[in-house]
Amino acid sequence: MAVTPSSDPELRLPFLQPPTKESEPEKITIDDMLVKYCGEFGWWQLRHFVLTSLAWALEAFHTMVMIFADREPEFMCSGSGYCDEKAKSICGFEPGSWEWVGGSGSSTVAQWGLVCGQKYKIGLVQGVFFFGCMIGAGIFGHLSDSKLGRKGSLRVVCILNALFGCLTAFAPDYWTYLLLRLLTGFSTGGVGLCAFVLSTEPVGPKKRGIAGMSTFYFFSGGIALLSGIAYIFRSWRELYIASSIPSILFLALVLPFISESPRWYLVRGRIDEAMKLMSAIAISNGSRLPNGVVVALDEDASDRPKNKEQLPTKEALSGSLIDVIRSPTMRIRLFLAVVVNFLCSVVYYGLSLNVVNLETNLYINVLLNAVAEMPAYAITAVLLDKFGRKPLAVGTLWFSGLFCLIGSLMRSDGVWKITRMVCGILGIFGMAGTYNLLFIYTAELFPTVVRNAALGSATQAVQMGAILAPFVVVLGGGLPFAVFAVCGIMGGFVAFYLPETLNRPLYDTITGLEGGENGWTQV
């Protein structure tokens, strides 16, 4: 009996069958791969996070060393003329009637006579340092997103920090010292920025907030350690060398064991390197990537709607502040983030530097301020995922502003001096929580392709506030506290207009962010 095509089911099938959907690789984002296969915060992320975050201690050394190096030491009468040792200022004393306790090498103030009519030079050198930080944050923020990458930028800034920090110890005069502090600030501005992004980008979405908040423990720990180093090395020249050596140790002993960010590999089109790193993360965390899974940009992922104008995954993507400004969503976010970061910085650095006006033991006061920051980080980290970024930012800003307002009403003598010191500690407690929170908050507001550029702009705003802070501190009395109170309260009002980022994806591209935010109330 003849077999006809209509009677045999197999003969009715087409000769060439179309490829099945199962044969195509599954494209998923880095966040999805971390959640499903690699682990959000396993052993690999913990080790990488700790090693990378050690760079924050280096930034603390190079930033806060000015508190001790530029302090005004105590003086004593030399017996060659009239001198009142109970006086708070040496202005008006006869030359040769007094001398610095610890000698002229104890600080830059004693070295170059930065008192009375020359006192403005202290604020100038501190402001110039933060100006350098502002320039460096913008430049290294861009380089970190583009050619150098996160790890490469971190290597460069640490080399420059070690070099300029050591050279500062040999400054022959004030103006050379000023120049070297500018150059040190330039490199310091990129340290925390690169370290923060590098340490948090390989972390899963549910753990990223707490991880980001925890980076500042290393900054506060660095300040506390610096107060001990400064107590041992009383000469400002020796102190600069002692505070620069850790940067050399970090380059030699820590940086070789730090990996580049898989997100940077992805947006640069280096898919193979991104996959190797994700596979290493999974294996280190006791898991393994399944076959047929490949990492992709959020706009290329299999479960995302496709955009006709999207770029192929193999092409390197890069962005700049121009792209941020062109996007209506990101433009408003950047403006609000810059304002809040600026106001927060005035208060945070102002309260840190204002310890010289409290007439208490400088080393203990700096230590207490550093210790006060640590519980603020812990409390903020616990509340971060419960109440969200925005309510916490508003609350901590107002908390700090309130105690600064109380401190501005206190006198600077007797028991009121201690009360003002307590207000300063509580003020920095609240603002440390805000300062810490704003890093993770700002990073979540922008996609990977422009994250460091946007975060660099916010960091530049921080440095602008830091530039202003020393000149506010020079006012003395209750005026600095009054300025800090206004900044804290105003910052809380501005933060009201930022969108909430709790439980939102960490987008890779601008298209992915704008597409993913549809249906979500945003600015």
N, C-alpha and C positions, 0 to 999 in steps of 0.2 A: 504494500500500500504506500503510495507516494505521500511524502510529508509536505504540507503546504506551510508557508510562513504564518498563516493565520492560525494553524492548529498547534504550533510549537511556541510556547511563551518565550524561550530563549532567543528564537530567531526574530522575535518582534522587538528585541532590544536594539538600540542604535549601535553601530559598529565601533564608534569612538565615544566613550562615555565622558561627560564633563567631570572635571576634578571635584571631589567632594569638599565640603566646607571644613571637614576634620583635617584635611591635608594641609591647610593653611596655618601658619603659626599664630598663636594667640598673642596679640599685642596688648600689653597692660602697662599702666603707669608705674613709676617707682613706688609711689605710695601703696598701690594695690599689691605690688610684688612683695613689699615689706610686710604687709598685713597677712597675705595669704601663704607665703612661702619662706621668707627670710627671718621673720621675727622683728618686732618693732623696736625693741631695746634689749637685745641679748648681750652675750659676752663680748662680741665684736664691737658693738656700739658703745658699750661701757668702757672698754679699753681705749678706743679711739677718742671718745668724749673726754676722758680724763687727761690723756696725753695732749690733746689739742687745747683744752681749756687752761692748761698750765701757762699758756701765753698771756692770759689775763693778768697773772701775777707780774709778768714782765712789764705790762702796761702800767700797773699800779706803781712799780718801782720808779719808772721814768717820769710818771706824772706827779706823784705825791712827794718825790724827793725834794721838791722846791720848798715844802713846808719846813723842812729842817735846814736845808742848805741856805735858804734866804731868810732865816729867822733873825730877829734882833736879839742878841745875847744880853745877859745882865752885865752891868758895869760896876766898878768900884772906884773909890777915890784913891788917887795915887799919892796924895800928900803934898804935891807941889803947888797947890792952889785951892781956892774955895770949891767945895763939892758937897752937895747934899745927897747922901746915898738913899734917902727916902723918896727922892723925886722920881717921878715916872719917866721923865724925859731928860736927855743930856743937853738939849738945845739951850743955849745961853751960858753953859759952863765954859770956863776959861780953858783954852787948849793946854794940855799937859796936866790938868787937874784930875783927870779920870782915865781909866783904861778898861778895856773889855775883859770880862772874865773868860778865860780860855784862850786869850790872845787874838790877834787879828786873823788868824787862819780858821777860827771856829765857824765862821759863816761868811757869805758874800757881803753881808751888811757891814761886818767888821773889817773885811778885807779892803773894801773900796769906800767906806764911809757913807753908806746909803741911809742916812738919817736926816731928820729936819728937812731942809730944802731939797735934799736928794732922795727923799723917801719914795717919791713917785716912781723912781726907777725900779723899785721892787715890783710894783704892780705892772710896770711896763714889761719887764722880762717874763713875768708869768703870763701876761696877756699875749706876748709874742709867741710863747710856747704853744698856747692854744690856737693861735692863728696858724702856726705850722701844722697843727693837728687837723685843722679845718681843710687846708689845702691837700694834705696827705690823704685824708679820708676820701675826698673826691677823686683823686688820681688813682689811688690803689683800689677804690671801689670799682672803677671802670676796668682797671687791669685785671682784677680778680674775676670779673665777668667775662673778659675777653681772652687775650693771649696767655697771660701768666697763670691764670687759674687761681683757685683758693690757696693751695699749698705753695705754689710758686711765689705768690704775693707775700705769703707769710714768711717765707724764707728771706726774701729781699728786705722786708721791713725789720726783721730781727738782726740781719747783718748790719744794716744802717744804724739801728739803735745801739748795738754794741760799739760800733765805730765812733759815733758822735758822742755817746755817753762817756766813753773813756777820754776822748779828746777834750771834753768839757773840763775835766779835772786839771788840765794843763793851761787853761785860759789865762793869759798874762794880764788882761785888763777887762773892764766891765763890758765894752762893746764887742770884744771877741766872745765873751761869755754869752752875750745877748744873741749873737749870730749862731753859736753852737746850740743854744736852747731852741732857736727857731728850727734848725735842721733836725734836732732830736724830736721836736714836736711833729715835723713833717713825716718822719718814719713811724712815730708812735700812733699817729692818727689811723694807720692801717692795721695795727696789731689786733685790737679787739674786734674790729670789723671782720677781718678775714678769719680769725679764730672762731667767732660766733657762728658764722655761716657754715664753715667747714665742719664744726662739731655737731650742728643740728640737722643738716641736710640729709644724712644717712639714717636719721631717726624716724620711726613711724609716726603717723598723724596723732595718735592718742597719747603718745609719750613725748612728743616734741615740745609741748608747752612746759612741762616740768623740767625737761632737759635744758631748755633754753633759759629758764629761770635759775637753774643751778650753776650756770657759768659764772655768775657774779660772786659765788662763794670764793672763787679763786682770786677775784679782784680784791675783795675784802680781806681775804687771807694774806694777799700780797701787801696790803697796807699795814696790817697787824705785824707782819714779819719785818717790814721796812722800819717800823718804830723801834724794834729791837736792834736792827742793823745800825740805825742812826744813833742809838744810845751807846753802841760799842765804838763806832767810828765818829768821833766828835768833830773832826776836821772835815770841812765841806768837800775838799779835794779827794780825800780818802773815801768819803761817802759816795761820790759819783763813780769811782772805780768799783767799789763794792756792790753798788746797785746795777752796774752794767755787766759784771761777770756772769750773772745768771742767764743773760741773753746768749752768751757764747756757749754755755753749757746746754741750753735748750737746742741750739743749732746742731751740736755735736752728738748729744745723747738722746734727744727726744724726737726731733723732726724726721729722722730717717725711718721711724716706725709709724709715721702718720700717713694715711692714704689720701689721695685726691678725692673730691666729691664725685659720686656717680652721676649726680644731676648735671654737674659741669661737663663731664664726658658726654652725656646725652645731648645737651643743647649744642655742643660743639661737633656733633655728628660722629663721635667716636663710640659707636655702638658696641663693638667687640670689647673694648676696655671697660665700658659700663657693665656689660654682662659678666665679664670675668670678676669684677669687683663684687657684683651682686651675688654671684655664685660663691665667692669666698666668704661673704657675710653669712649666707645661708649655711654653709658647711661649718663655719666657726660657731654658729648658734645651734648646731645639732640638727640641721635640716638639709634639704637638697632641692635645687630647682628642677621641676619636671621637664621632660623633653617637649619641644613645641611651644615654649613660652619665651617671648622676647620682650625686652623693655622698650617702651615707646613714649613719645611726647603725649601729653594729655589729649591733644587734638587728633592724634593718629591712633589712639587706643581703639581696640575692637568694639568696645561698648560705648564709644562716644560718637555723637553725630558728626559726619564728615563735612568739612568746609571745602568748597571747590577751589579756594585760593591757597590752601595750606601748602607748605613746603614739604618736599620729601624728607623723610627722617634722616637720610644719609647726609643731608646738607647741614653745615654748621649754622646755628642760629645765634645771633647776637643782638643786643639792644642797647639803648643809651637813654639818657634823660630826655632826649628829643622824643623818643617813642612814648615815654611816660607822659610827657606834656601833651602829646597829640591825643592821647586817650582821655575822654571826658571823665571816665570812672577813676583812673589812676591819677589824673591831674589834681582833682579835689582831694583825694587821699593824701597825695604828697604834700600839698599845702598844709592840711591839718596836722599831719605827722611832723612836719618841720616846725610848726608853731609850738606844738606840745613839747617836742624834744628841746626846743630852745628855752622855754620857760622852766622846764624841769631841770635843765643843766645849770641855769643861774642859781637855783636853790641848792642843788646837790653840791656843786663845786664851791659855791659861796659859803655854805655851812662847813664844808671840809676845811677851807682856808681860813675861816673866821675864828678858828681855835686860837690864833695868835692874839685876838682881842679879848679873850676870856680871862686872862690873867691867872690861869691855873697851869699845872705841870703839863708842858707841851707833849711829852712822850706818852704820858698816861691818857691825856685827852684824845690824841690821835688813835691810841689803842682802843679806848672806849667807843669812839665813833665807828671804828671798823667792826668791833664786836656787836654794836647795836644794829649794824646792817644785816648781819647773818640771820637773826630770827625774822627779820622783815622778809628775807628771801624765802625762808621756810614757810611762813604764814601765807605769803603771796602764792607760792607754788601749790600749796594745799587748796587754796580758794580759787585758783586760776581756772580750773576745769569745772568748778561748781557754779560760780557766778558769771564767768565769762571775762573777756579782756577789758571791755569798755567799762562796766560797773566798777571793776577793781582799779582801773586807772583813775577814774574820777574820785573814788573814795580815798585812795592813797594821796592824791594831790591835795585834796581838801584837808586831810588829816595833818599833813605837813604844814600847809598854810595856816591852819588854826594855831598850832604851837609856835610857829614863827611870829604870829600876831601877838600871842601872849608874851613871848620873849622880848618883843619890841617895847612892851610896856614896863618891863622890869628895869630897875636901876642896876648899876654895875659895881655896887659896893655892898659889903656885908653879906648877909644871907641871900640877898637878891642876886648876887654874883653866881651862887650855886644854882639858884632857880633858873637863871638864864642859861647856864650850862646844860641843865636838864632839858630845858625847852629845845636847845640846839640838838641834843642827842635824840629826842623824840622827833624833832623835825627831820633829821637825817634818816631816822628809822623809817618814816613814811615815804620820804623821797627816794630812798634806796630801793624800796619796793617798786615805786613807779619807774625809776631809771632802769631797773632790771626788766620789768614787764614790757617797757617800750621797745626793747630790742626784739623780743619774740613777736610782739604785736606788729611792729613795723615790717618785720621779715614776712609775716603771714599776709600782709596787705598787698604784696607784689609778687609776680611770677618769677621763676628761676632766671629767665633770660635777662631780666633787669633788676633782680633782687638786690645785688650788691651795689648797683648804681643808685637805686632808691635809698637803700640803707646808708650808702655813703653820703647822700644829701642830708638825710636825717642826722647822721653823725656830724656833718659840717654844721648843722644848726646847733648841735650839742656844743661844738667847739666855739661857736659864736657866743653862746651863753657863758661858756667858760672864760672867754676873753673878757666879758663884761664883769664877771664875778670878782676878780681881784680889785678892780677899781671901786666896786661897791664895798668890799671889805675895808679898804683904806679909809672910808668915811668914819668908821669907828662908832662906838656908842650903840644906841638902839636902832639907828637908821638902817644898817644892813638887814636886821631882822624884819623891819617894816617892808623893805623891798622884796625880801624873800616871801613874805606873807602874800603880797599882791600877786607875785608871779605864780605861787602855788594855787591860789584861788582862781585866777584867770585860766590857768592851765586846765583845771577841772571843768570849767565851762566849755572850753574849746573841745576837749575830749568827748563831750556829749555828741558831737557831730560825726565822729568816726564810726564806721560800720563794725559790727561784731564779727569775729573770725573764728569763734569757738566751733570745733567740729567741722570746719570747712576744709576742703582739699588744699594742699600746697601746690598751686598750679605751676606749670613749666613755661607756658607761653602766654602772650598777651591775648591771643585768640581764645586759648583755653580758658583763661580767667573771665573774659567778657562773655563767652558762651556759657560757662558754668554758672555765672552769677545771675542768669536769666531766671526770673521767678523768685529771686531772693531780694528782700528789701535792702537796698544799698544806697550809698551817697551818689 
